Amino acid sequence: MAKRRVYSPEFKSKLALEVLREERPLGEIANEHNISPNQLRNWKTEFLKNAPRAFSESRDEKELRAKEKEMDEQLDTLMAKVGQLTIENDWLKKNLNKSLEIAGRLKLVSKSHKLTVSRQCELLEVNRTSVYYTPVEPDREFENIVKGRLDYWHTKMPYMGVRKLRDKLQTVDNLPVGRKLIKRFMSEMGIYAMCPKPCLSKRNKLHKIHPYLLWNIDINKVNQVWAVDITYIKMGKGHMYLTAIIDWYSRFLVGWELSDTLDTAPVLAAVKKAIQRHGKPGIINSDQGCQFTSDDYTTYLKTEGIRQSMDGKGRWVDNVVIERWFRSLKTEHIYPYEYLTPRELRAGIGKYINEYNYERPHQSHGYLTPWEVYVEKRAA
């Protein structure tokens, strides 16, 4: 059986056009290409029938080109809008970051918005994990217990540093604490190991550090030198800070102030009250705490004509008189009586100071009380 011949559309169109030109007879064309004349007539008929379609296709092409041109124009418009929005977006991000802190920008993130949380965070330039972070409320009761034990061990063994205090709290008190927590609490409490320390931090150039004026000085009268310092006082639930001023020679407490902050105001209040009641000292000695290097404190002493002396950095022995008094106060009165309110604490400290000043004899002064020594030397 002979294989059926297949003709391409181009071949059929070529022969149909040749027949339509009528330059040669149809039979001659058919014989030349070995095609049936009827087959050639059918191709001619089909060609004429489909001729209008060629014109309609050209119209479609025109419409297609018009649509392509329209789409190009729309694309150009969209690209221009994208460029404008990019500029505006950069401007908004820049000014938003300047005007809002991270916390404020985090509040703008909405988990229900069409934009994903990741995209919102990217636009606001915040960390995505911050959106899902929930801060843990500090355990105030545990903090109070730890600070109370820190104060106890520091008063008993003031030479112990962070690591030794951590070991004491872990082994003796069975408290789950780490070195970083102990360091942070000690900083908040304003306590540090009382021992010489090499290569300590640089002093703040904005605060003037005054020299230690008590080297080789014969302190033989009252109001010659006062010592001032601040200490942490534990309560049942909470704590306070005690500012105390002691006359170096007589050991008489000339002034004190109880406060819940570590700022300069309580220190100034204690100094002013002491001067009002007992007159001005020649020198006031303190450590290099920020309360004693502040402009308000140093300016006041300068105005009153009082010389300011400061311990060497890490030299707790330079202010040993007030440090020893703090130790006596805590071991004899604060720890045995755990006060619950600031009012009770204030009354208890006032009672202890009154007994210390007026009733407690000192061996170094021939068993006279601090008040008797203070009055006797002052009169002399």
Beta strands, then each sheet from edge to edge (+ up, - down):
strand 1: 225-235
strand 2: 238-247
strand 3: 253-259
strand 4: 283-286
strand 5: 307-310
sheet 1: 3+ 2- 1+ 4+ 5+
end
